[in-house]
Amino acid sequence: METQPQPYVLTLNNDEQDRMVAQHYLLRTAFGSDFNAPLKSQLQKGIVVLDVGCGPGTWTMEMSTAFPKSTFIGIDQNAFYPKDIKPRNCHFRTCGSLVVTHIAQTIDLPFPDNSIDYIYQRDMNWAFTGQTWQPLLLEYQRILKPGGWIECVEPDLETQNSLEQECMMNDKRKSLLSTLEKLMLIYARSL
Ligand SMILES: C[S@@+](CC[C@H](N)C(=O)[O-])C[C@H]1O[C@@H](n2cnc3c(N)ncnc32)[C@H](O)[C@@H]1O
């Protein structure tokens, strides 16, 4: 059964942009780092990094400054990111909606096969439908170079509320976890 697109549950105003910037520094302090993938030496040598749903671009800008030999590309449906003042190795692009409403739909990221070394995605669960995860992760697999890394930083929330919008959050969470399990199985079988 085809479901209707769900609206993005967060606002898109200046306060929300400020919140995203503040959250970036809060998470950096909590985790003690901007990333967890074991890629420090590769980032120092120079790799291609994609930040999916980059928002105001804080992570992308910080990482481009820390790793000037790597190339960072941030994409988002909304152009909150800086247009002019940014490091030379930092690029931003507006993309179409990454949300799909049924599992047979595909997502097209504007990058060739095997072109990205490291895909970073943070706090996108608010935007996606449960059906988005599988096509999106398959698309990540297509654009990722062999041996590349995907880092998803998403909250593990489960609401006890019975309101319909909040119940959907639980469905999205279950869909993400089951998709990750399936992909890990496919990957393990291919080894
Ligand atoms: C909570 S913010 C996270 C931003 C950033 N990753 C961070 O951690 O600071 C979620 C982002 O998803 C973007 N977004 C919302 N709906 C989207 C959609 N359908 N397709 C692509 N991006 C979307 C918003 O513009 C927003 O920048």
The ligand as an SDF file (V2000), in Angstrom:
LIG
                    3D

 27 29  0  0  0  0  0  0  0  0999 V2000
   18.1360   17.8670   11.8390 C   0  0  0  0  0  0  0  0  0  0  0  0
   18.9030   18.4760   10.3830 S   0  0  0  0  0  0  0  0  0  0  0  0
   20.5340   17.7230   10.4700 C   0  0  0  0  0  0  0  0  0  0  0  0
   21.5850   18.5850    9.7890 C   0  0  0  0  0  0  0  0  0  0  0  0
   23.0230   18.0840    9.9120 C   0  0  0  0  0  0  0  0  0  0  0  0
   23.1970   16.7520    9.4010 N   0  0  0  0  0  0  0  0  0  0  0  0
   23.5150   18.1800   11.3300 C   0  0  0  0  0  0  0  0  0  0  0  0
   23.7400   17.1430   11.9580 O   0  0  0  0  0  0  0  0  0  0  0  0
   23.7000   19.3080   11.7880 O   0  0  0  0  0  0  0  0  0  0  0  0
   18.1290   17.5660    9.0790 C   0  0  0  0  0  0  0  0  0  0  0  0
   18.3770   18.1180    7.6780 C   0  0  0  0  0  0  0  0  0  0  0  0
   17.5980   17.3530    6.7480 O   0  0  0  0  0  0  0  0  0  0  0  0
   17.2150   18.2010    5.6850 C   0  0  0  0  0  0  0  0  0  0  0  0
   16.0430   17.5880    5.0400 N   0  0  0  0  0  0  0  0  0  0  0  0
   14.7700   17.5870    5.4790 C   0  0  0  0  0  0  0  0  0  0  0  0
   13.9660   16.9160    4.6360 N   0  0  0  0  0  0  0  0  0  0  0  0
   14.7610   16.4840    3.6190 C   0  0  0  0  0  0  0  0  0  0  0  0
   14.5280   15.7280    2.4380 C   0  0  0  0  0  0  0  0  0  0  0  0
   13.2910   15.3050    2.1250 N   0  0  0  0  0  0  0  0  0  0  0  0
   15.5570   15.4500    1.6240 N   0  0  0  0  0  0  0  0  0  0  0  0
   16.8150   15.8930    1.9240 C   0  0  0  0  0  0  0  0  0  0  0  0
   17.1090   16.6040    3.0380 N   0  0  0  0  0  0  0  0  0  0  0  0
   16.0900   16.9000    3.8680 C   0  0  0  0  0  0  0  0  0  0  0  0
   16.9050   19.5210    6.3690 C   0  0  0  0  0  0  0  0  0  0  0  0
   16.9950   20.5920    5.4650 O   0  0  0  0  0  0  0  0  0  0  0  0
   17.9580   19.5620    7.4690 C   0  0  0  0  0  0  0  0  0  0  0  0
   19.0700   20.3050    7.0700 O   0  0  0  0  0  0  0  0  0  0  0  0
  1  2  1  0
  2  3  1  0
  2 10  1  0
  3  4  1  0
  4  5  1  0
  5  6  1  0
  5  7  1  0
  7  8  2  0
  7  9  1  0
 10 11  1  0
 11 12  1  0
 11 26  1  0
 12 13  1  0
 13 14  1  0
 13 24  1  0
 14 15  1  0
 14 23  1  0
 15 16  2  0
 16 17  1  0
 17 18  1  0
 17 23  2  0
 18 19  1  0
 18 20  2  0
 20 21  1  0
 21 22  2  0
 22 23  1  0
 24 25  1  0
 24 26  1  0
 26 27  1  0
M  CHG  2   2   1   9  -1
M  END
$$$$
